[in-house]
């Protein structure tokens, strides 16, 4: 089972922003869960 991490993204630019930014501008930010885990080995 993969782990998830809560990330905040700017709705206009699509870039990740700090969580404090979401508290200041809740209408222009999106909080989403992103899968995190070890990187798969490349062959």
N, C-alpha and C positions, 0 to 999 in steps of 0.2 A: 504494500500500500504506500503510495507516495505522500509526502508531506506537502502541506500548502502554507503559503505565507501571504499575509494581507499586504497589498501594495496599493498606492494611490497614484492615479494617472490624471493628467490635465486633459480635459475634454477637447480643448481647441487644438493643442499641438500633439497630443498623444504621448508626451514624454512623462516619465515617472517624476513625481515631486515628493517632498517630505510630507509626513502625516500632519505636521503643524499647518501646512498650507491648506489642507483639506478642511481644517477647522475654521480657517479664516474665510475661505471661499467655497462653501458647500455646493453652490449651484454650478460651478465650473469644474468640479473635480469628480472623479469616479473612483470608488473603492472596490477593488476586485481581489480575488484569491488566485494566486499564481502557483503552479506546481514547482517545487524545488526539490533537489535531490542530487545524487551523484551523476556526473557526466558519463554517458555510455562510452565504452571503449571503442575506438575506431580501428578498423582492420586495415 
